[in-house]
Structures are given as structure tokens and as C-alpha cells.
């Protein structure tokens, strides 16, 4: 199996990129198909409205909203409305390997994983805008191949965001056992869906029985484990069919189907048309 033929991956070509978007040109790149983000991206929306899906969960980003896309997240922009003014700073996966994993960073990551979008006060949004402008000027004025400078930029942003996301922190102690299991199952599916379709695999990872896992996931989400795994596979397949020219048999192989015929039947059962018909259709689903 060629593991390169998976969901399209997006990373940054240098340690840090920052700037402002005054139109939807770049955001439009993420409209037609989902992709897996390898970098960590911080986004301030000052104007406009964006509907996006992160790890299969829909979010609405509007004026004075802040969004963090964690490395490994699956992102798809679904709708953009109004005059757009978006500030951003992104840090590459290669740079992130040089960051010391402190507890405060881990706490922020956990909060973001459950609440990637937060609303902020206009005055805080103005201060955050100044940060992004400063980051852009710093990049112009200093050689950011010096990672010490880049790390200071990263840490200063993260520490400023901890109080904002701390207000929305998920308390593990108040989560029910079912909710915790469901969250852990969802993350495991994101990590393993290209190779593992069997519920028993995920139950073993969680040290519970498949029957119990199926029961709690259905209770929390209203969906079965198989439906959640299948949704991920179909989303990935759609992305590859629309965004690449790979032969269908290679896509089937990348998603660990035994043969292209089995993949075709699986796809048609869930989408209603064959992979080739979907690829040739004009509608971007």
C-alpha cells in the first residue's frame, strides 16, 4: 500500500508564515476538498464569516473570532460570506518539533481540540491584530532561519492565548465516561482510518469490548462506530477523487481496500454513485 496516496496534506515551506487576507482567494483553496493540516495555524477573523469543518465537526467563524488549527487536523472550508479580513500566523511541522512540550502548551492543545473557535472582545481582537502585524514585520526585518526568534514569536502568542482558551477549558472530571471514550475513539479514527475499519481494533486500543464501545458511541453521537469510520473513509475518498488524478485503484489501495471492486461498491453504497461518476460530476460535495 502506498501511504503517500492519502488525504492531501498541507504544510508550510518555512518555519513561520504570517500576514493578512483581504479576499477569499487562499481560503477558496480549501473549499473543494478537505485536507490534513501538518502545520499549526492561528487565525484571527476581524471581518467576514467563514463556515468550516475541523475533524468532521462544523464551526462558524465570524467577526472577532479566533481559531487555532492543530497539527494533524482535517480542515475543509464550506462557506465564505461578506468582506473578509483575516490575520494569520502558521508554524511548520518541522519547526514545531523544536518546541519544548511544556504542560501549558499541552493544556492549551487539549482545550483547542475541543473548542478550536472562541469569540473575543473587540479590544482583544485589536491587540491580537497588532501581534500578527508585528510578526510579519519581524519576519521582514530579521533572519527567521534563527529559530530562537521564531520560538519567541510562537511562545508569546501561545501564552497570550492560554487565558482566552482557558475560559473554555474542558474539565475531564465532569465528562462522563461515555463522552471520554467517544472523544478518544474519534481521535483514534482520525489516526488509523486508512488502515483499520474494524471496530474491534479501536475497542482493543481503548481496552474495552466492541459491544461496549458501540453502545457508548451511539449514545453520545447518535451514530454507530461503523458510520463514523465510514464517513472518514468516504470524505478522504472524495477528496482524492476531486483533488488528484490518481487512478481509482490507487485510491482504493491507499484506503486499504482489498480490491477496486470492493471499494467501488463501498463508495456507491454510501454516496449513491460510483467513484468515476463522482469524479466526473460538477458538484463538489
Secondary structure as the mmCIF struct_conf table of DSSP 4:
data_model
#
loop_
_struct_conf.conf_type_id
_struct_conf.id
_struct_conf.beg_label_comp_id
_struct_conf.beg_label_asym_id
_struct_conf.beg_label_seq_id
_struct_conf.end_label_comp_id
_struct_conf.end_label_asym_id
_struct_conf.end_label_seq_id
TURN_TY1_P TURN_TY1_P1 UNK A 3 UNK A 4
BEND BEND1 UNK A 5 UNK A 7
STRN STRN1 UNK A 9 UNK A 10
BEND BEND2 UNK A 13 UNK A 15
STRN STRN2 UNK A 16 UNK A 21
BEND BEND3 UNK A 22 UNK A 24
HELX_RH_AL_P HELX_RH_AL_P1 UNK A 25 UNK A 28
TURN_TY1_P TURN_TY1_P2 UNK A 29 UNK A 31
BEND BEND4 UNK A 32 UNK A 33
STRN STRN3 UNK A 35 UNK A 37
BEND BEND5 UNK A 39 UNK A 39
STRN STRN4 UNK A 40 UNK A 54
TURN_TY1_P TURN_TY1_P3 UNK A 55 UNK A 56
STRN STRN5 UNK A 57 UNK A 61
TURN_TY1_P TURN_TY1_P4 UNK A 63 UNK A 64
STRN STRN6 UNK A 65 UNK A 69
TURN_TY1_P TURN_TY1_P5 UNK A 71 UNK A 72
STRN STRN7 UNK A 73 UNK A 91
HELX_RH_AL_P HELX_RH_AL_P2 UNK A 93 UNK A 96
TURN_TY1_P TURN_TY1_P6 UNK A 97 UNK A 98
BEND BEND6 UNK A 99 UNK A 99
HELX_RH_AL_P HELX_RH_AL_P3 UNK A 103 UNK A 114
STRN STRN8 UNK A 117 UNK A 119
HELX_RH_AL_P HELX_RH_AL_P4 UNK A 122 UNK A 141
BEND BEND7 UNK A 142 UNK A 142
TURN_TY1_P TURN_TY1_P7 UNK A 144 UNK A 145
BEND BEND8 UNK A 146 UNK A 146
HELX_RH_AL_P HELX_RH_AL_P5 UNK A 147 UNK A 166
TURN_TY1_P TURN_TY1_P8 UNK A 167 UNK A 168
HELX_RH_3T_P HELX_RH_3T_P1 UNK A 172 UNK A 174
BEND BEND9 UNK A 175 UNK A 175
HELX_RH_AL_P HELX_RH_AL_P6 UNK A 177 UNK A 192
TURN_TY1_P TURN_TY1_P9 UNK A 193 UNK A 195
HELX_RH_AL_P HELX_RH_AL_P7 UNK A 199 UNK A 205
TURN_TY1_P TURN_TY1_P10 UNK A 206 UNK A 207
BEND BEND10 UNK A 208 UNK A 208
HELX_RH_AL_P HELX_RH_AL_P8 UNK A 210 UNK A 221
BEND BEND11 UNK A 222 UNK A 223
HELX_RH_AL_P HELX_RH_AL_P9 UNK A 225 UNK A 243
HELX_RH_AL_P HELX_RH_AL_P10 UNK A 248 UNK A 254
TURN_TY1_P TURN_TY1_P11 UNK A 255 UNK A 256
BEND BEND12 UNK A 258 UNK A 259
HELX_RH_AL_P HELX_RH_AL_P11 UNK A 260 UNK A 271
BEND BEND13 UNK A 272 UNK A 273
HELX_RH_AL_P HELX_RH_AL_P12 UNK A 275 UNK A 280
BEND BEND14 UNK A 282 UNK A 282
#
